[in-house]
Amino acid sequence: MNKESEMSKNTMIMKREALEISKGLLAFIEKCPNSYFAVKEIRERLLAEGFTEIREGEPLEPAAGKRCFVTRGGSSLIAFMLPDNSDETGFQIFASHLDSPMFKIKYMAEEKNSGYIRLNTEKYGGMILSSWMDRPLGIAGRIAVRTDSGMTVKLVNPTRDLLIIPSLAIHMTKDMPIEELNPQKDMLPLFAQSADVCNDSMEQQGMLRSLIANEAGVAAEDILDADLFVYNRMKGTILGADQEFIASPRLDDLQCSYAGLEGFLKAQAPQAIPVLALFDNEEVGSRTKQGAGSTFLADTLSFINESLGGDHASYLRRLQQSFVISADNAHSVHPAHSDKADPTNRPVMNKGIVVKYNAAQKYTTDAISSGIFRVLAERAGVPLQSFANRSDKKGGSTLGNILDCSVPVHTVDIGLPQLAMHSAYETAGVLDTWYLEKTAQLYFTSRIIPDGQEGYKILCRNE
């Protein structure tokens, strides 16, 4: 086989594997309308793979190769594998987030007006409001239910289209720019016809409460409270002339979370301590008990160290050999608005993982963390790109700079390029999920060791 034929064969294999991973990603997203369900899905996957669930603070009997996970708040999860050796190895941490921008339903939700019932909601995270209009929406979340001994929590997700946010007809919007959509006035989803037009027995208790109670199999009067969210029910799809694009709700950041999970589960014979840390509440600043700004990661790492017989000094030594990949999607150059991108750092979908930079430390990448990650990507055979905001524009932030305050280790902020970030329906590249999964798998089997004052040994697989 000549070199050209070999390259063509490799390209076909790569594309086939990337399509399979993308199909898996879409199936994962469909099961994860919000972070509660993402943790449920990942928990079930880990248990099926032989992981042991532990509770925070519970004793852990250390054993070489033991695989465990712990959750916090029902919406964040950290999984890890104990090393096969007794060395004070570091932590190989991959951090991402499970939440996405959406609407949260308020406590007193039903608003009756003009013969209709709308649900009173508020924004969770920054959103492209117009993208939520005129599409089928669902309700999912958790409820607190009264029991004989106190209360319990149940997840609910009626698997049918329930809501829609109708836009105003074009004939009536000449003096109403779309940028001026009001979350309280324009964005409340239509839920039902009100009783003054259509008599309904559920009206007396509240239609939403009755619907949720029926779904959960509990009495409506036993529902004490709820954390319910509106989510986009449109299915994801693979599209493009050569099936090169993936479009779906919640790509930010279930795409990185899924790639990290797949790489974590495929990692064999790790040389350090692989840690998969998936957080809630990134979209609202991470400053919650289960967010990246909490003690969750630091508590878990300390717990692992103590379970291996270590003390605070050994914990600090482990941190010196640790590394964090903070993975959150990045902006691709927009085909209609290329002027919005930086003049020289211009990532494009399907061209590789994006390394993100920011002088104000919204992204934590520096020369050392970038250099380590570039060696890993090079050995994985994965292309890299770079992102920086235009110098006259402010950008968002992510997990890396928040985690570094409690777990001070070298951290690189990376992501996968996408369009329409924070839309109800986003677009990304089919190849990029595969690139990140491949890099994560190699990363979780690697070990990063300080080599003198300036250098680092990067041991991959069984080197």
N, C-alpha and C positions, 0 to 999 in steps of 0.2 A: 504493500500500500504506500503510495507516494505521500509527501508531506501535506499537499493540498487536500487529499482525500481523508487523511487522518484528522486534519483540522475540521473538515466538514462533519466527520463522524462525531468528534468531540462536541461540536456545536449542537448537533441534534440531540445528543445525550443530555447536555446541559439544559437545553430547552425543555426536553421531556421531564426531567427532574424538577425544573422550576415550575412547570405547569402543575405537576402533582402537588408540590408544596403550596402553590396558590389555591388549588382546590381544597386542600386541607385547611388553609387559612380561612377561606370563605365559609366552610362548614363550622369552624370554630367561632367565627364572628356571629353566625346565625344563632348559636347557642348562648351567646353572651350579650344580652341587651344592655347590661350595665355591670359594674364591678362585682356586685354580689354573685351574679351568675357566672362571671369569669372565674372567680375563686371556686365556685361549686364545680365547674367544668374541669379546672386544673386539678383540684383536689381528687376528683374521681379518676382522672388520668394518672396521677401519681400513685394512688392506691392500687390501681390496676398494674402499674409497673413495679410494685413491690415496695414502695416507700411506706414508712411508718409515720403516722400523724402523732405529734406530741403537743402538749399544751405548754404555754410559756411558764417557766419556773419548775416544771416537772423534772425529776431526775432522768438522766439519759445514760444508759449503760453503753459505754463506748465499745465499738467493735469495728475492726478494719473493714472498710467498704460499706459500712452501714449508711442507709439513705433515709432521710427524715424530712419532714416539713412542718411548719407551724403557721397558723393564721392569726390575724388580729383584726378585730372589728368586723369580721365576716366579709371584708372587702380587700384585704391585703394578705399576701402570702410570701413566705421565704422558704425555699427548699435548699438542702445541702447534702453533701456526701462526705463522710469521714474518710481520712486518708488511709492507704494501705500500709503506711510506714509510721513510725513514732517520732519522726522529725518535727521540729517546730516550723512546719510549712505555713505559707501565707494563705490568704483567701483570694480566690479568683471570682470576683463579684460581677454579675451582669444585672443591671438595674433598669427597670422600665416601669410603665404605669398602665393600669387597667381601666381607668375612667376616661370618658370622652365628654365633650360639651353636649348638653341636652337640657330639657326642661324638668324641673322638680315640681311635683304637685304640692300645693300648700295644704295646710291642715284643714281649714274650712274651704273646700275646693269648689263646690258647685255654685256657679253664678247663673242665675235665671234672668233672661233678658230677651225681649222681642219674640217670645214663643220658643226659645231655645235654651239649652243648658250647655254652658261652656265650663271648662275646668280652669280654675285660677292657678296659674303656675308662675314660677320665676326662673330666671336663667341660672344654669349651673355651668360656669365657664364662659369663655368668649365664643360667640357663635355668629355665623353668617345667617342672620335671621330669615332672609328671603328664601334660603334653601330648604327651610322647613315647611314651606307652604305647599298646599295642593298635592300632598302625598299621604299614603296610608300610614298611620301612626299607631303604636301600641302602648301599653302600660305594663311596667315590670318593676319589681322591688321586693321589699320585705315588710311584714306586718308583725306587730307585737300583739299576742293573743292571750287573753286571760285564761288561766288554768286553775284547778282546785288548789294547787300548791303555790301559785304565783303567776308566772307568765312564761310563754315560750315564743320563739321566733319562727316564722314560716316564710319561704320565698313564694312569690306569686308572679305568674306571667301568663295571662289569658292569651292563648295562641291564636288570636284572630285580630283583624283590623278593627280598631275601636274609635279612633279619633281622626280628625283632619283639621288643618288650619286653612280655611278658605281665604284666598287673596281677594282683594277688591277689584271689581271689573275695571278694565282699562278705561272705560268711558267715564269713570268716576275718580280717576287718579291723576288727572292732568296737573294738579297743583300739589301733588304728594310724592316727592322723590322717594324712591325705594330705600335710600339710606336713612330715612327718617321714620322707619317702622318703630312703633312704640311697643315694648314688650308687654305692657299692661293692657293696652287697647287692641293692638292688632294681632297679637301672637297667642291668644288663649284658644286652645283647641276645642272644636265643636264636638260635643259628647252625645247629646240626646235632644229629642223634642221635649219641651217642658209640659208639665201636667195641665196647664191651662189650655193647651191645644190637644194633647193626647193623654188621656187618663192612664196612669200606670201605677200599680200597687206598690212598686218599689219606691215611689216618690216620698212616702211617709218616712222611711228610714234613711233615705239618701241613695240614689241609684248607684253611685260609685262604691259606697261601702257594701251594699248588697251584692253587687257584681263581684267584688273582691272576696267577700265572705263565701259566696257560692264557689268560687274558684279554689279557695283554700280549704273548703269543707268544714267551715266553722260558723258559729252563729254571729250575725252582724253585730249584735250588742257586746260580743266578747272581743271585738277588735279594739285594742286600747290606743294604738297609734300606728303610723305607717311611714316608711320612706319609699315613696313611689315616684317613678320617673317616666316621662314620655320619651319614647325612642322610635326611630325610623325603622319600619318593618320591611322596607324594600330589600329584596335579596341582592347580594353582591353578584358580580358577573366578571367574566374575562372577555375582553374585547380588543379591537384593533385589527388592522389588516393581516397581521401575522400573530395574533393573540398575544400581543406584547404588553397590554395594559390590564390592570385589575381595578375595578370600581366597586365601592362598597361603603356602607356606613362604618364608622368607628375604626377606620384604618389607623388613625392617630388615637391610641398607640397600640392597638391590639396586633398590628403587623409586627412591630418590634418584639412585643411580648411573646407572640407565637413563635417567631424565629428563635428567640432566646430559649424558650421552652423546648423546642425540637432539638436544638444544639445541645442543651443540657442533658436531655434524655439519651442522646446518641453518644455522649462522651464515654469513652471506655478507659479504664485504668488511669484516673486522674493522678497527677503528681502533687498537686496542692489540694486545697479544700474548695471545690466548686460551690458557689452560692448563687442561686437564682432569686432575686429580690423584686417582687412585683407589687407596686404600691397603688393605693387609691388617692384621690384628691389632688393629683398634680394640677389639674385644670383650674383649681381654685387656690393654689398657692402651697399645698403640701403641709400646711401647719395644722395638722390634726393628729390624734393619737395613733392613727394608722397610716399617716402620710410619710413621705420621705423626710419631712422635718421633725418627725417624732424620734423616739429612742428605739424604734422597732429593730432596725438593722444593727445598731450598736449593742443592744441587749442580746440579740441572737448570736452575734459573733463572740461576745463575751461568754455567753452560755456554752457555745461550742468549745471555746478554749478551756473553760473550767471543767467541762465533761471529759476533756482529754488530759486532765490532771494539771493544767496550767494555772499560773497566778497572774496578777496584773502585769508584772514585768514580762512574762512570756507572751501575754496578749499584745503588748506594745511591740515586742519583737516580731510577732506574726504580722502586725500591721505594716512593718517595714518591708515585708516581702509580699504585700498585697497590692491589688490593682482593681480598679472599678471601670467597667464599660457602662456609661450612662447612655442608654439607647432611647431616643425619641425622634419621631419623624422630622424631616427637614423640608424646606421649601425648594421645589424644583423651579427652574426658570419657566415662566409662563409664556406660552407661544404668542399670546396677544399683548402681553405687557412685559416684554423682556427688559424694558428700562427700569423696572422695579428691582431688578437684581443688581448685585454688586458688579462693577465693571470686569473684575478678574476672577472672582470666585462664583462660578455659575453651574451648579449641579443640574444634571438632567436625569430623568428616569431611565432605568435599565443600564446605567453606565457605572454603577458601583455605589458602595457605602459612602456616606458623606461624613467627613470630619468637620466639626463645627468650632468656630473660633469667635471670641469676643473679648476686646481689650478690657471691658468693664467687668469681666468675669461672670457674665450671665451664662457663658459656657466655660468649663474649667480646663479645656485643652491647653496644654503648653508644649514646649518642644520635647520634653521628656516623655509625657504620656502619649503624644502623637507619635514619637519615634518608636515606642514600644508597640503601639497598635499597628503602625505601618509594617513592622517586621512580622507581626502575626498575620496580617492580611496578605503580605507578600508570600509567606509560607503556605497560606491557604489557597493561593492562586486567585485572589479576589481583588478587583480594581477598586481604587479609592478616588473620591472627589473631595472638594473643600467648599465650605459655606461660610460666608461672613455677611452681615447686613451692610447695605449701603451706609456710608459714613454719616449721611444726613438723616438716617432713619433709625428708630428704636425697634428692637426685636423682642421676642419673648425669651423666657428662660426655661429651664427644665430641672431635672433631678440632681445633676452633678454637683453644682455649687451648694445645694442644700445638704446633700449627704456628706460632703467634705467637712462640714462643721462638726459633725459627730463622729465621723470615721475618716480621719485625715490621712488619706492615701493618694497616690497618683491616680488621676481620673481623666479619662478621655470622653468627651461628649460627641456622640455620633448619631446618625439617623439614616433613614431611607427617604429618598426624594419623592415628594408627592405634590399634587396640585389640589387647590381648593381646600387647604387645611382649615378645619373647624366648620366645614360645610356638613350638612346632614348626609351628604353622599360624596365621598372623596375619590381621587384617582391616584394610582401609583403604578410602578413597574413590576411585571411578573418576575424578571430576573433578580430583582433586588432582595426579595424575601429569601431566595435561595442563597444569594451572596452572604447575607447576614447569618443564616442558619449554619452555613459551612464555616464561617469565621468563628461563630460561637462554639461550635463543636470542637474546633482546634484549640480555642482559648481555654475551654474547660478541662482539657487534658494537658495543659501547659503549666509551667512553673516559672515565675519571674523572680530572680534572685539578685539583690544588689551586689555589684562587683567593684569594690573599691568606692571612692567618693563620687564618681561620675557615671560609671557604666552599670549595665544590667545584663545578666545572662538570661536568655529567654530559651528555656528548654521545652520543646514541643514533643508530644507523644512520648516515646521511650528513649529520647536522646540522653 
